[in-house]
Amino acid sequence: MSVSQATRDNLIPSKQTRSPRHAQDYLTIALFLLPAIILVLVFLVYPIFRSAYYSLFNWNGYGPATHFIGLGNYQEILTDNVFQKAVGDCLLIVVFSLVIQLPVALAVAIMVGRDLPGRAFFRAICFMPYVLSEVITAIIWLSIFSPDPQRGLLNGLLVLFPGVKPVLFLSDLHLVLACVFVVLSWKYFGLHMLLYMAGLQNIPREIEEAALIDGANRWQLVRYITVPLLTSTIRTTVQLSVLGSLTQFNLVWIMTKGGPVNASEVMATYMYRYAFVRFQLGYGSAVALVMLVICLFFSVSFLRLARQPDYLGGI
């Protein structure tokens, strides 16, 4: 055996020395992960399975669940017109968010750009509604939409015009869902705009300058350079917006409680009404499981369909 080969054999650890070291590393990783795993199992996995169990019973939350009805709750959910209306309202909010809220946030982020004077102040102003809790946001907009011209900002402005009467924004079957979407957009617009602005900061200036030198105008620069390079950020905002729209509860419940006449009912308010107002916790658990399946189906499908290369990854 040559001297160089012997030296190399001494430097490279053998399998006997590597195995205990690897086992010790795995043990350390497992010990650090153990608290998080316990929390996930106790507060996420266990409640899901417990809800699945209670969804098979006609249970009011008091005492043990004994009245087994199998899939009866799920059959009632799928045939309930109010639940179908709630799903439709959630999908309508999703469509409004994808067609109006996100494109406007992207357009404003692009217009603000990188060198706009006072852009830090502008970002802070737009992001401020997101910092407020949903309860405070709902209370603020309840006063704005108040039918009393002395208390409601909008009606106070409307009655200044001759012949204009106060509008019952949250009591009109045709206006209430639009009003809810306005509040949702006001609260979450700044978050999406800030995400887009952060994505714009990651685009190298050299790419845009090269495109301008090659003769591209501003519209072509946005269409062929900026938007494709923001693909990963756009995917993130779309997923956040859709999941948030499907599970929205606080704003809708405080402002309208799903009314009037189920005109603003969403899946979360429907579930809360049956589980904690009418104390039909078995039925409410079934609704929660249906919501979970819908959100999980969207997440998995979206991640598979939106699997595209990240153009900034190779830059």
C-alpha positions as CSV (number, residue, x, y, z in Angstrom):
1,M,0.0,0.0,0.0
2,S,1.4,3.4,-1.0
3,V,1.8,6.3,1.4
4,S,-0.7,8.4,-0.4
5,Q,-3.3,5.7,-0.4
6,A,-2.8,5.1,3.3
7,T,-3.1,8.8,4.1
8,R,-6.3,8.9,2.0
9,D,-7.8,5.9,3.9
10,N,-7.1,7.6,7.2
11,L,-8.8,10.8,6.1
12,I,-11.9,9.1,4.8
13,P,-14.0,7.8,7.8
14,S,-15.0,4.2,7.6
15,K,-18.6,2.9,7.7
16,Q,-18.1,1.9,11.3
17,T,-17.2,5.5,12.3
18,R,-19.8,7.1,10.1
19,S,-22.8,5.1,11.3
20,P,-22.7,6.2,15.0
21,R,-22.2,9.8,13.8
22,H,-25.1,9.7,11.4
23,A,-27.3,8.0,14.1
24,Q,-26.4,10.8,16.5
25,D,-27.3,13.4,13.9
26,Y,-30.6,11.8,13.2
27,L,-31.3,11.6,16.9
28,T,-30.5,15.3,17.4
29,I,-32.8,16.2,14.5
30,A,-35.6,14.1,15.9
31,L,-35.3,15.7,19.3
32,F,-35.5,19.2,17.8
33,L,-38.5,18.2,15.7
34,L,-40.3,16.3,18.5
35,P,-42.0,19.4,20.1
36,A,-43.3,20.6,16.7
37,I,-44.6,17.1,15.8
38,I,-46.4,16.8,19.2
39,L,-48.1,20.2,18.6
40,V,-49.2,19.2,15.1
41,L,-50.5,15.9,16.2
42,V,-52.4,17.3,19.2
43,F,-53.8,20.5,17.7
44,L,-54.2,19.6,14.1
45,V,-54.3,15.9,13.3
46,Y,-56.2,14.8,16.4
47,P,-59.0,17.4,16.0
48,I,-59.4,16.4,12.3
49,F,-59.9,12.8,13.1
50,R,-62.1,13.7,16.1
51,S,-64.3,15.8,13.8
52,A,-64.5,13.0,11.3
53,Y,-65.7,10.8,14.1
54,Y,-68.4,13.2,15.4
55,S,-69.6,13.9,11.8
56,L,-71.1,10.4,11.8
57,F,-73.4,11.2,14.7
58,N,-76.4,13.4,15.4
59,W,-74.6,15.1,18.4
60,N,-75.4,18.3,20.2
61,G,-72.1,18.6,22.0
62,Y,-73.4,17.5,25.4
63,G,-72.4,14.0,26.7
64,P,-71.1,11.2,24.5
65,A,-72.1,10.9,20.9
66,T,-74.4,7.9,20.8
67,H,-76.9,8.6,17.9
68,F,-75.0,7.1,15.0
69,I,-76.4,8.2,11.6
70,G,-73.5,7.3,9.3
71,L,-73.2,9.5,6.3
72,G,-76.5,11.2,6.9
73,N,-74.9,14.6,7.8
74,Y,-73.0,14.6,4.5
75,Q,-76.1,13.7,2.5
76,E,-78.0,16.6,4.1
77,I,-75.1,19.0,3.4
78,L,-74.9,18.1,-0.3
79,T,-78.7,18.5,-0.7
80,D,-79.0,21.7,1.3
81,N,-79.7,24.8,-0.8
82,V,-78.3,27.1,1.8
83,F,-74.9,25.3,1.7
84,Q,-74.9,25.3,-2.1
85,K,-75.5,29.1,-1.8
86,A,-72.7,29.4,0.6
87,V,-70.3,27.5,-1.7
88,G,-71.5,29.7,-4.6
89,D,-70.8,32.9,-2.6
90,C,-67.3,31.6,-1.7
91,L,-66.6,30.9,-5.4
92,L,-67.9,34.3,-6.3
93,I,-65.5,36.0,-3.9
94,V,-62.7,33.9,-5.3
95,V,-63.5,35.0,-8.8
96,F,-63.8,38.7,-7.7
97,S,-60.4,38.4,-6.0
98,L,-58.6,36.8,-9.0
99,V,-60.2,39.1,-11.6
100,I,-60.2,42.4,-9.7
101,Q,-58.2,42.4,-6.5
102,L,-55.0,40.7,-7.6
103,P,-54.6,42.4,-11.0
104,V,-55.2,45.8,-9.5
105,A,-52.6,45.1,-6.7
106,L,-50.2,44.0,-9.4
107,A,-50.8,47.1,-11.6
108,V,-50.3,49.4,-8.6
109,A,-47.1,47.7,-7.6
110,I,-45.7,48.0,-11.1
111,M,-46.8,51.7,-11.3
112,V,-45.2,52.5,-7.9
113,G,-42.0,50.9,-9.1
114,R,-38.7,51.1,-7.4
115,D,-37.8,54.7,-7.6
116,L,-41.1,56.5,-6.7
117,P,-40.4,59.2,-4.2
118,G,-42.1,58.4,-0.9
119,R,-42.7,54.8,-1.8
120,A,-42.0,53.7,1.8
121,F,-44.8,55.9,3.0
122,F,-47.1,54.7,0.3
123,R,-46.3,51.1,1.1
124,A,-47.0,51.7,4.8
125,I,-50.4,53.4,4.0
126,C,-51.5,50.5,1.8
127,F,-50.3,47.9,4.2
128,M,-51.9,49.5,7.3
129,P,-55.4,47.9,6.8
130,Y,-53.8,44.4,6.8
131,V,-52.3,45.1,10.2
132,L,-55.7,45.8,11.7
133,S,-57.6,42.8,13.0
134,E,-60.6,41.5,11.1
135,V,-62.9,42.4,14.0
136,I,-61.7,46.0,14.1
137,T,-62.0,46.2,10.3
138,A,-65.6,44.9,10.4
139,I,-66.6,47.4,13.0
140,I,-65.0,50.3,11.1
141,W,-66.9,49.3,7.9
142,L,-70.1,48.7,9.8
143,S,-70.1,52.4,10.8
144,I,-69.2,53.4,7.2
145,F,-72.1,51.3,5.7
146,S,-74.5,52.4,8.5
147,P,-78.0,53.4,7.1
148,D,-78.1,56.4,9.4
149,P,-76.8,59.4,7.6
150,Q,-75.7,60.9,10.9
151,R,-73.4,57.9,11.6
152,G,-72.6,56.3,8.3
153,L,-70.0,58.0,6.1
154,L,-71.3,56.8,2.8
155,N,-74.9,57.7,3.5
156,G,-73.9,60.9,5.0
157,L,-72.2,61.8,1.7
158,L,-75.1,60.5,-0.4
159,V,-77.8,62.6,1.3
160,L,-75.9,65.7,0.5
161,F,-77.2,65.3,-3.1
162,P,-80.8,66.5,-3.6
163,G,-83.3,63.7,-3.9
164,V,-80.9,60.9,-2.9
165,K,-82.1,58.7,-0.1
166,P,-79.9,56.6,2.3
167,V,-78.9,53.2,0.9
168,L,-79.2,50.0,3.0
169,F,-75.9,48.6,1.9
170,L,-75.8,45.6,4.2
171,S,-79.6,44.9,4.1
172,D,-79.9,44.8,0.3
173,L,-79.9,41.3,-1.2
174,H,-78.1,42.5,-4.3
175,L,-75.5,44.8,-2.6
176,V,-74.4,42.9,0.5
177,L,-72.0,40.5,-1.1
178,A,-70.4,43.3,-3.1
179,C,-70.0,45.3,0.1
180,V,-68.3,42.4,1.8
181,F,-65.9,42.0,-1.1
182,V,-65.1,45.7,-0.9
183,V,-64.1,45.3,2.7
184,L,-62.0,42.2,1.9
185,S,-60.2,44.0,-0.8
186,W,-59.6,47.0,1.4
187,K,-58.0,44.8,4.1
188,Y,-55.9,42.5,1.9
189,F,-55.0,44.7,-1.0
190,G,-51.9,46.0,0.7
191,L,-50.6,42.5,1.5
192,H,-50.8,41.4,-2.2
193,M,-49.3,44.7,-3.4
194,L,-46.4,44.4,-0.9
195,L,-45.7,40.8,-2.1
196,Y,-45.6,42.0,-5.7
197,M,-43.3,44.9,-4.8
198,A,-41.0,42.5,-3.1
199,G,-41.0,40.3,-6.2
200,L,-40.2,43.3,-8.3
201,Q,-37.1,44.0,-6.1
202,N,-35.8,40.6,-7.1
203,I,-35.9,41.3,-10.8
204,P,-32.4,42.4,-12.0
205,R,-32.4,45.9,-13.5
206,E,-30.0,44.7,-16.3
207,I,-32.8,42.5,-17.8
208,E,-35.2,45.5,-18.0
209,E,-32.5,47.8,-19.3
210,A,-31.5,45.4,-22.0
211,A,-35.1,45.0,-23.1
212,L,-35.5,48.8,-23.3
213,I,-32.3,49.1,-25.3
214,D,-33.6,46.5,-27.7
215,G,-36.6,48.7,-28.4
216,A,-39.3,47.3,-26.1
217,N,-41.9,49.8,-24.9
218,R,-43.3,49.9,-21.3
219,W,-46.2,47.6,-22.1
220,Q,-44.0,45.0,-23.8
221,L,-41.6,45.2,-20.8
222,V,-44.4,44.5,-18.4
223,R,-45.9,41.7,-20.5
224,Y,-42.8,39.8,-21.6
225,I,-40.3,40.6,-18.8
226,T,-41.9,41.7,-15.6
227,V,-45.0,39.4,-15.3
228,P,-43.2,36.2,-16.4
229,L,-40.4,36.9,-13.8
230,L,-43.1,37.4,-11.2
231,T,-44.7,34.0,-11.8
232,S,-43.7,32.5,-8.4
233,T,-45.0,35.5,-6.6
234,I,-48.3,35.5,-8.5
235,R,-48.7,31.8,-7.7
236,T,-48.2,32.6,-4.0
237,T,-50.8,35.4,-4.0
238,V,-53.3,33.3,-6.0
239,Q,-53.1,30.5,-3.5
240,L,-53.3,32.8,-0.5
241,S,-56.3,34.7,-2.0
242,V,-58.3,31.5,-2.9
243,L,-57.7,29.8,0.4
244,G,-58.5,33.0,2.3
245,S,-61.8,33.5,0.3
246,L,-62.9,29.9,0.9
247,T,-62.3,30.0,4.7
248,Q,-63.4,33.7,5.3
249,F,-65.4,34.0,8.5
250,N,-64.7,36.9,10.8
251,L,-65.6,39.8,8.5
252,V,-68.7,38.2,7.2
253,W,-70.1,37.1,10.5
254,I,-69.5,40.4,12.3
255,M,-70.9,42.5,9.4
256,T,-73.9,40.4,8.2
257,K,-74.0,37.0,10.0
258,G,-74.5,35.6,6.5
259,G,-77.7,37.6,5.9
260,P,-80.0,39.1,4.9
261,V,-81.8,35.8,4.0
262,N,-78.5,34.0,3.4
263,A,-77.5,36.6,0.8
264,S,-73.9,36.7,2.1
265,E,-73.7,33.2,3.5
266,V,-70.2,31.5,3.2
267,M,-69.1,28.1,4.2
268,A,-67.5,29.2,7.4
269,T,-70.6,31.1,8.7
270,Y,-72.8,28.2,7.7
271,M,-70.6,25.8,9.7
272,Y,-70.5,28.2,12.7
273,R,-74.2,28.7,12.7
274,Y,-75.0,25.0,12.9
275,A,-72.1,24.0,15.3
276,F,-72.1,26.9,17.8
277,V,-75.5,28.7,17.4
278,R,-77.8,25.7,16.9
279,F,-75.6,23.3,18.7
280,Q,-75.7,20.7,16.0
281,L,-72.0,19.8,16.4
282,G,-72.2,16.6,14.5
283,Y,-73.5,18.4,11.5
284,G,-71.1,21.3,12.0
285,S,-68.2,18.8,12.1
286,A,-69.3,17.3,8.8
287,V,-69.4,20.8,7.2
288,A,-65.9,21.5,8.6
289,L,-64.7,18.2,7.0
290,V,-66.3,19.2,3.6
291,M,-64.5,22.6,3.8
292,L,-61.2,20.8,4.5
293,V,-61.6,18.5,1.5
294,I,-62.5,21.5,-0.8
295,C,-59.4,23.5,0.4
296,L,-57.2,20.4,0.2
297,F,-58.4,19.5,-3.3
298,F,-57.7,23.1,-4.5
299,S,-54.2,23.2,-2.9
300,V,-53.1,19.9,-4.4
301,S,-54.6,20.6,-7.8
302,F,-53.2,24.1,-7.9
303,L,-49.7,23.0,-7.0
304,R,-49.8,20.3,-9.7
305,L,-51.2,22.6,-12.4
306,A,-49.1,25.6,-11.6
307,R,-45.9,23.6,-11.5
308,Q,-43.7,25.9,-13.7
309,P,-40.0,26.7,-13.8
310,D,-38.9,29.7,-11.7
311,Y,-37.3,32.0,-14.2
312,L,-35.4,33.9,-11.5
313,G,-33.9,30.7,-10.2
314,G,-31.2,30.6,-12.9
315,I,-30.4,34.4,-12.8
